Amino acid sequence: MVGVAHGRRGQRACLRVADALHRARGVARGRRQVVALEGSDDWLDWYRAHEDRLADPHGFLAITGLHWLDGRPRRFPDAPGAWHSGRDGVVVVLDEGEELVVGGTPVRGEHRFGVLAERGGVGAVWGDAVIEVAKRGGHGIVRPRHPDAPLRTAFAGTPACSPDPRWAVTGRYVPFDEPRPTTVGAAVEGLEHVYDAPGRIEFELGGREFALTAFPGHGGGRLMVLFTDATSGVTTYAASRVLTVGPPAADGTVLLDFNRAANLPCAYTDLATCPLPPAANRLPVAIEAGLKIPRERGGS
């Protein structure tokens, strides 16, 4: 499927779908082991929030299939109805006795989801499951999310490096004259994502100067940085990690707290379409901070 979607010391220390998800959140959470970690209350709150989002009854660990749609109606074992997509968006035709709840309204028979924005989507409730209907790389997709998915019920928590103040680094945000469309790869082979990069972040680490291309974050002026480093594939997930950066100060100052370097969903499941870092964000140094390789990928 091809498309475009607009050191030893450290080793020792060492995302409208949402509306439907929240409506269906009454399902009990699966049991999971709590990883024993030390750190400030603020960092522990961040870590727990990350784990809670991941283990939500309809979070990424609950996904049971990644179904790419085309003009041919098809049924899937983990969702009701026959699905197809075309110029007018995604369409489902439900059999007699089948029902979805979309935007709080029960629907039967044929339902048209309309044209979705790239990287956008909606959620349809089906019993205790949520059927995510989204668009990736110009293609419609269906991703059912079931609370009893084995990956979710067996989730034991993400290993992480204990936070260390030396990995909280001050940097300077340098905006581009105009946002630069930046194409990056994806966890799904053949898929690409396009982001309008607003600028770069310059910083110093260990006496060396670096720069990271920044993408828009989730509102409030925040920025998102996708990166790899010398620990990638060794103690941290090989493909990418993500760092959320707060809004730059008036003089461009930002804080890069690598203690909060997080895993994207593709670190846990092959059913995610996560973006990969731009080439400029492959750091040659070891960032021995943040989340490590998940147990689901052989981490410990």
N, C-alpha and C positions, 0 to 999 in steps of 0.2 A: 504494500500500500504506500503510494507516494503522494505527498502533498506539502503545502506550505501553510503554516499557521503563523496569519499575520500575528630522631634522637631518642635515647633510652629513657631519659628522665620523663619526657613527655609521654612515652608509651606507657610507662608505669602509671602516670597520673590519669593517664588516659583510660489544599486550600479547602440568582433566582433559584439554583439547585439547593442552596442553603435553606431557603424557606421551606421547601418540602422536607428536607432533612430534619429541621427543627420540629416540624409538625409531627414527625414520626418518631421522635426521640424517646417516647415512653417505653420503648423496649429496654429491658434490663441490660446493663453492660455485662460483657463477659468477664470472667475472673482473669486477673493477670498478676503476675509477680511484680512487686515494686522493686526496681533496681536501687540498691543501697548506694547513695551518693552523698558526698559532703559538698557544701557550698553555701553562699549567702542565701538568705530567704528569698531575695529577688530572683536570683538565678534558679533556685529550686522551683519557684512559682512558674518561671518561664519553661523549665523542663517539663513540669507536670502538665502545663497547658498544652505543650506539644504532644505529649503522650496521650492526653485525653482526646484531643482532636483526632489523632491517628486511630485510637481505639473506639471512637464513637460508633454506636450501632450501625450508622450508615456512612462511616468514614471510608478511607481508601482500603483499609484492611478487610472491609466487608464486600468489596467488589468480587463478583464471581465470574464475570466475563467481559471482554472487550469486543463488541460486535460492530464491524464496519458495514455500513449500509450502502446499497446501490438501488437501482430501479427495479430490482426483482424482489417481490415480497417474500420474506423468510420468517420462520418461527425459530425461537431459541429456547433451550431447556430451562432457563432461569428467568423468563419473562413471559407475560401473556401476550397474545395477539401475533399478527403477522406484520412485519416492519419493512418499510422501504423509504428511500429518499430520492429527491430530484430537485428541479429548479425551484419548486415551491416549498421545499423543506422536508422535514420528516413526517411520515404518516404511519399510523398504526391502525389496523383493522382487528377489532376484538371479536372473538367468537361469542355465541350466546352463552350467558352465564359469566363471562369475563368482564371485569370492571377495573378502571383506574381512577384515581382521584387526582385531578390536575388543578392546582390553584385553589384547592378546597372544594372543587365541584366534581361530583362523580360523572364519568364519561363512559359510554358504551358504544358499540359499533365502531364506526370510523372516527378517528380524531386526528386533526392536522395540527402539528406543533408550530407550523410556520417556519419562516427563514430565521435561523439562529445566527447570532454574531459569532465570529471566529473566537475560539476559546470561551464562548458562552454556553449556556445550557439551562435546562429546566429539569425539575424533578417530578415524577409521577408516583404517587403512593399506591402500592399493591400489597394489601395485607400488612404484614410487618416489614415489608421490603420497600425500597425506593428504587425506581427505575430512572436512572440518569439518562437524559436525552441531550446530546451535546454536538458540537461541531469542532472538528480538529483537522487541520490541513485541508479545509474545504470539503470534508466529508462528514456526513452525519454518522454519529455513533450511538450505540445503546450500551450502557454499563449498569447492569443490575447490582444493587447493594443489599445483601442479605445479612442480618445480624448474626446468623449462625454459621457464617462462612468459616471454614476451618482456620484460615490464616488469622482471622480476628480472634476466635475463641482460644487459639493457642498462643496468642501474643504474650510475650514475657517481658516486654519493656526493652528500650534501646540502651545499649552500653554507651557511656559518655566519659570523656576526660573530666577530671575534677577541675573546676574553674580556677584559673590562675590570673592575677591582675596583669601580668606581663603581656597577656594576649589581648588586652583592651588598648587599642592603639588609636591615637588621634590622627585624623587625616584631613585633607582639604578637597572639597568638591569643586570641580572645574566644569561649569556648564559649557556645552557646545553652542555655537552660534545658532544652530537649528538642530532639533532632534535628528539623530542619524539612524535610518532604518538598518537594523542589524539582524542578519539571518543566522540562526544557530540550528544545530542538529537536535534530535530528539531521542528519547529512550526507545522509541519504536523506529526500527530501521526504515529508511526512505522518507520519513516525515521530517519536516522542518518547521520552525517557528520564526516569526519576524517580530521584533520589538523595536520601538522607537527609543533608542538610547538618548537620554537627555544630557549626559555628561560622563565624566570619569572621576574617580577618586584617587588622589595621589597620597601616598603614605610612605613612611620609613619603618623598616623592620630589620633589626640586627645590623644596623649601619648601612643597609642597602635601600635604594629607592625603588618603589613599585607603583604601578597604576592599574586600576581595575575599571572596566567599563560597567556603568550602572544602568539598570533598567528601572522603569517606574515600579514603585512598590504598591501596596494595597492602601491607597488613600492617604490623606493627611500630609502629603509632601514626602512620604517615606520613599526610600530607594531599595532596590533589590539587587544583590550581587550574586551571580552564579560563578563558582570557581572550583578549580582543583589545585592540589599542591603536592608536595613530595610524599605526603602520607597517603594519598589517594591510591586505593588498591592494596595498601599495606595494612593500615589500621583504620582508615576511613573509607567510605564507599567510593569506588573507583570512578564512577561516571560524573559525579558532581556533588557539591554541597551548596547551600544557599545561606546568605547572610542578609538579614533585614537591617537597614541603616536608617536612623531617625532623620527628620528633616534637617537640612544644613542650616547652620547659624547664618546670620547676615554676612559674615566674613567668609563663609564657605566651610567653616570647621564642622567636621563630623566625627563620630565615634565609631570605629570598627571594633566591635567586641566579638572577637573570634570564639570566645567561650560559648557564644550562641550560634555558632555555625551549625545549621540543621540539615537533616536529610530530607530530600524530596521524596514523594511517594514511590518513585521508581526504585528507591533503595530497598523497598520492602516487597514490591509486587511487580510482575511483568505486565500487569494490566493498566499501567499508567503511561501517559504520553509526555512525560516531563521534558522540558527543554534542557539542553546541555550548555555548558559555558562557551562564550566566544573564545577564540584562540588567544586573545590578549589576556584572558583571565586564568591562564594556566601558570600558577606560581611555581618557581623552581625551589622554593624553600618549604620546610616541613612546618605546617600549622598544626601543632600537637594540642589542639583544643577543640571543644565542641563535641558533636555526636559522632560515634564511631560506626563501624560496619554492623548492621543489624544482625541479630542471631539468625534471622530468617535467611541471611546470605552467608552464614558461616562465621559471623563475628562472635566475640566472647567478651 
